Amino acid sequence: MNQVLESSEIMLSEGSVESVLLDADLFVKYRAPEKAFALLRESMERSPRSIPLREKMREICISQKNRDEAAKQCLALVSLYIGREDFDLAYDRLQEAKLLDPRISVASGLDAIRRARRPDFAANRDRSPQKVRTDVTFAGNLAFVSIFDAVQVIENSKMTGLLVIKADLHLASVSFNEGKIVDAESGQHNGTAAFREVIELNSGTFEFSTSDHEFNVVINVSSNTNFLLDVLTELDNERAEKQGLRSLSEEDF
């Protein structure tokens, strides 16, 4: 009995994982998805960091309309893909988790991806005490409550109003209609160009005040999460390209 328990704690080999995946597909093919779920759960207990196993579980859960479990696997995969520095897939799974279960908060996932992709972003946060207003609907210190968290709270509450961000020599705002981002202003920019600057802020304070009237729609988004992911991906890709260009120029000399 002890030998059986000990063997069950050994991680699955690559060949064993492939065998499990084939068996799971066969169970689904012959209309026994519950056996596929049981097999995959048991296998993931032995190899919790196996991406193929979790991807198969996610795939089968989606096909069987088990949205809660599929979303759970998506979130687990986000962490695994971040560990592999496969940030594009991490973004994809995070977005998919939100689509599967709108109740899920993606703020921590977005922040984790940003910290992993840009360690300097988190390292440069100014965590010194900040004076935060208490006469507004919602306020906080960006060193502890990120832009992602603030947007999530406003979205979940479906509030209409203005989020004002105050940083060193920087004043910006984001407008919301019933929780959805509809405009942004920063310096001489507005719309998406302004929001690109807002999302890069990691220090200062924010204040959200509700409004009785809706704002003009300059940024037309179907989902705040999708919009945030798109902006972050664009910024990260641009940063990577610039680093590549710098590397090439250095090699030339």
HELIX and SHEET records of a PDB file:
HELIX    1   1 ASN A    2  SER A    8  1                                   7    
HELIX    2   2 GLU A   14  LYS A   29  1                                  16    
HELIX    3   3 PRO A   33  ARG A   46  1                                  14    
HELIX    4   4 ILE A   51  SER A   63  1                                  13    
HELIX    5   5 ARG A   67  GLY A   83  1                                  17    
HELIX    6   6 PHE A   87  LEU A  100  1                                  14    
HELIX    7   7 ALA A  107  ARG A  117  1                                  11    
HELIX    8   8 PRO A  119  ALA A  123  1                                   5    
HELIX    9   9 ILE A  147  SER A  157  1                                  11    
HELIX   10  10 GLY A  191  VAL A  198  1                                   8    
HELIX   11  11 ASN A  224  ASP A  252  1                                  29    
SHEET    1   A 6 PHE A 138  ASN A 141  0                                        
SHEET    2   A 6 THR A 205  THR A 210 -1                                        
SHEET    3   A 6 GLY A 161  ALA A 167 -1                                        
SHEET    4   A 6 HIS A 170  ASN A 177 -1                                        
SHEET    5   A 6 LYS A 180  SER A 186 -1                                        
SHEET    6   A 6 HIS A 189  ASN A 190 -1                                        
END                                                                             
